[in-house]
Amino acid sequence: MPSPPGPGRSSPSAGPRRRTRPSSGRRISPAPVPDRAGVLADVTTLATELAQRLGYHRLDSGLLYRLLGLAAERAGIDTRAPALQQPGCAAALGQLARELPLRFEGQQVWLGDEEVSAALRSEAAGMAASRVAALPEVRAALLELQRNFRRLPGLVADGRDMGTVVFPDAALKVYLTASAEQRAQRRHLQLMAQGIPATMADLLADLQARDERDRSRSAAPLKPAEGARLLDNSEQSIEQSVQQVLDWWQVCNSGPNGPAGCL
């Protein structure tokens, strides 16, 4: 699988390298998060802001699943629920995940020779990502790729199984939550700002369906990681949420054992 070139600290643009475990344990891996919205304190904005302030690398794991959903569409592999039940479909998607021709250049995401940054943020890409992410074959194929993003000086990662499966030994795990209604409202405002038509009812139904699918899947179901700190940001601003996580991180670093004291 091609490795994204060069360093970076926003989205997965940093790209994976050979796995390195910081000797100081200086890494943050927010635990599974209910959703990524837009406006106020959504997980993508929160994780990006944390990475920038700490000077750490950044992993947006959901983007990898969105890439796979888009790659499946380009390859003619149906990712709708009935098709995923067909023999061989899961294996084909797992193989596709291992061979994704992806690369990151700054804020641009490339799938082969196609620049797909905008396409990855569509509602259709998000729903396809949730469906393929339920497959154990897909999650196994992307596991090592995600772990290879961890390197000095540290990593801020967001995703629905970051603290339970991908980085269970993370020094700080944060389970970010908000009501489905709040998240649907945030997403609606974001889409309106982008000139994309959407209804609150449809967005709310999609979010609820995704949450249920992610909670009930057999592979890496959505749940708080052991030792994760709960952050309900339904009524918080971005700055309030960022400051809360930074305060927790400061507590981890101030103990006699450093970040290891949070484990």
NORPE-V514917 format. One record per residue. N is the residue number from 0. SS is DSSP state (~ for helix, > for strand, _ for the rest). PSI is psi in whole degrees, -180 to 180 (none if undefined). D_LAST is the distance of its C-alpha to the last C-alpha in Angstrom with 1 decimal. Layout:
N|SS|PSI|D_LAST + N|SS|PSI|D_LAST
//
This chain:
0|_|129|32.3 + 1|_|141|33.1 + 2|_|135|30.3 + 3|_|136|30.4 + 4|_|151|31.9 + 5|_|161|30.7 + 6|_|165|27.7 + 7|_|169|26.9 + 8|_|22|24.3 + 9|_|139|25.6 + 10|~|-158|25.4 + 11|~|20|25.0 + 12|~|-19|27.7 + 13|~|-34|25.6 + 14|_|151|26.0 + 15|_|144|24.2 + 16|_|-174|24.7 + 17|_|136|23.9 + 18|_|129|20.2 + 19|_|131|18.6 + 20|_|111|15.1 + 21|_|130|14.8 + 22|_|-27|14.6 + 23|_|-10|13.0 + 24|_|15|10.1 + 25|_|90|11.9 + 26|_|147|11.6 + 27|>|135|11.3 + 28|>|92|11.8 + 29|_|138|13.1 + 30|_|-176|13.1 + 31|_|141|16.5 + 32|_|145|19.1 + 33|_|-37|22.4 + 34|_|170|24.7 + 35|_|123|25.8 + 36|_|-114|28.7 + 37|_|143|30.4 + 38|_|148|31.4 + 39|_|-147|29.2 + 40|_|67|25.4 + 41|_|163|25.1 + 42|~|-38|22.1 + 43|~|-46|23.9 + 44|~|-43|25.1 + 45|~|-50|21.8 + 46|~|-40|19.9 + 47|~|-44|22.9 + 48|~|-41|23.2 + 49|~|-45|19.6 + 50|~|-41|20.1 + 51|~|-43|23.4 + 52|~|-34|22.3 + 53|~|-14|19.4 + 54|_|30|21.6 + 55|_|167|19.3 + 56|>|172|20.5 + 57|>|135|20.6 + 58|>|118|20.5 + 59|>|91|22.5 + 60|~|-31|22.1 + 61|~|-29|24.7 + 62|~|-33|27.2 + 63|~|-39|27.1 + 64|~|-35|28.0 + 65|~|-40|30.7 + 66|~|-42|32.0 + 67|~|-43|32.3 + 68|~|-41|34.1 + 69|~|-42|36.5 + 70|~|-38|37.0 + 71|~|-42|37.9 + 72|~|-45|40.4 + 73|~|-30|41.9 + 74|_|-1|42.2 + 75|_|22|43.9 + 76|_|120|41.2 + 77|_|126|41.2 + 78|_|11|37.8 + 79|_|154|39.2 + 80|~|-48|38.0 + 81|~|-39|41.2 + 82|~|-33|41.2 + 83|~|-15|37.6 + 84|_|-10|38.9 + 85|_|143|41.5 + 86|_|134|41.2 + 87|_|-17|40.0 + 88|~|-47|38.6 + 89|~|-41|34.9 + 90|~|-39|35.6 + 91|~|-40|37.4 + 92|~|-37|34.6 + 93|~|-42|32.1 + 94|~|-41|34.5 + 95|~|-39|35.0 + 96|~|-38|31.3 + 97|~|-20|31.2 + 98|_|18|34.2 + 99|_|122|33.6 + 100|_|66|35.7 + 101|>|154|33.4 + 102|>|156|33.0 + 103|>|131|31.9 + 104|>|100|34.1 + 105|_|-124|32.8 + 106|_|3|32.6 + 107|>|141|34.8 + 108|>|130|33.8 + 109|>|136|36.2 + 110|>|100|36.9 + 111|_|-124|39.4 + 112|_|9|42.1 + 113|>|129|41.3 + 114|>|118|39.4 + 115|_|18|37.6 + 116|~|-48|35.4 + 117|~|-41|37.4 + 118|~|-31|37.8 + 119|~|-20|34.0 + 120|_|6|33.7 + 121|_|159|36.4 + 122|~|-37|35.9 + 123|~|-41|37.3 + 124|~|-38|34.7 + 125|~|-42|31.9 + 126|~|-40|33.4 + 127|~|-39|34.0 + 128|~|-43|30.4 + 129|~|-37|29.3 + 130|~|-47|31.8 + 131|~|-27|31.1 + 132|~|-18|27.3 + 133|_|-9|27.9 + 134|_|123|29.3 + 135|~|-36|27.1 + 136|~|-37|29.3 + 137|~|-46|28.4 + 138|~|-39|24.6 + 139|~|-39|24.7 + 140|~|-33|27.0 + 141|~|-6|24.8 + 142|~|-53|21.4 + 143|~|-36|21.9 + 144|~|-44|23.5 + 145|~|-42|20.5 + 146|~|-26|18.1 + 147|_|-7|20.7 + 148|_|-17|20.2 + 149|_|119|17.1 + 150|_|167|18.4 + 151|_|147|18.6 + 152|_|-8|18.3 + 153|_|175|15.7 + 154|>|137|15.9 + 155|>|119|16.0 + 156|>|141|16.6 + 157|>|144|18.0 + 158|_|169|19.1 + 159|_|-5|19.2 + 160|_|25|16.9 + 161|~|-47|14.6 + 162|~|-19|11.3 + 163|~|-32|13.0 + 164|~|-53|15.0 + 165|~|-50|15.1 + 166|_|67|11.6 + 167|_|-17|9.4 + 168|_|17|7.0 + 169|_|144|7.2 + 170|_|-33|5.5 + 171|_|128|7.2 + 172|_|133|9.1 + 173|>|124|12.4 + 174|>|105|14.9 + 175|>|128|18.2 + 176|>|159|21.2 + 177|_|159|24.8 + 178|_|153|27.9 + 179|~|-37|29.9 + 180|~|-42|32.8 + 181|~|-44|31.1 + 182|~|-37|29.8 + 183|~|-39|33.3 + 184|~|-43|34.8 + 185|~|-45|32.7 + 186|~|-39|33.5 + 187|~|-44|37.2 + 188|~|-39|37.4 + 189|~|-46|35.8 + 190|~|-39|38.3 + 191|~|-41|41.2 + 192|~|-28|40.4 + 193|_|-1|40.6 + 194|_|23|43.9 + 195|_|121|42.6 + 196|_|140|44.1 + 197|_|154|42.0 + 198|_|148|42.2 + 199|~|-41|39.6 + 200|~|-44|40.5 + 201|~|-43|39.9 + 202|~|-42|36.6 + 203|~|-43|35.3 + 204|~|-41|36.5 + 205|~|-43|34.8 + 206|~|-43|31.4 + 207|~|-39|31.7 + 208|~|-40|32.7 + 209|~|-43|29.9 + 210|~|-44|27.3 + 211|~|-42|29.0 + 212|~|-42|29.2 + 213|~|-32|25.5 + 214|~|-31|24.5 + 215|~|-5|27.0 + 216|_|152|26.6 + 217|_|-31|25.9 + 218|_|119|23.7 + 219|_|60|20.3 + 220|_|155|21.5 + 221|_|119|20.4 + 222|_|159|17.8 + 223|_|141|14.6 + 224|_|156|11.5 + 225|_|128|9.4 + 226|_|4|7.3 + 227|_|146|9.5 + 228|>|133|11.5 + 229|>|128|15.2 + 230|>|104|17.6 + 231|>|107|21.3 + 232|_|29|23.3 + 233|_|-37|26.7 + 234|_|13|28.3 + 235|_|151|26.3 + 236|_|170|27.6 + 237|~|-46|25.8 + 238|~|-40|25.5 + 239|~|-42|24.1 + 240|~|-44|21.3 + 241|~|-46|20.6 + 242|~|-36|20.5 + 243|~|-45|18.1 + 244|~|-40|15.5 + 245|~|-37|16.4 + 246|~|-43|16.1 + 247|~|-41|12.5 + 248|~|-37|11.9 + 249|~|-40|14.1 + 250|~|-42|12.2 + 251|~|-41|9.0 + 252|~|-22|11.6 + 253|~|-12|13.7 + 254|_|168|11.8 + 255|_|-26|13.0 + 256|_|9|10.1 + 257|~|-151|10.1 + 258|~|-25|7.5 + 259|~|-21|5.5 + 260|~|-13|5.5 + 261|~|-11|3.8 + 262|_|none|0.0
//
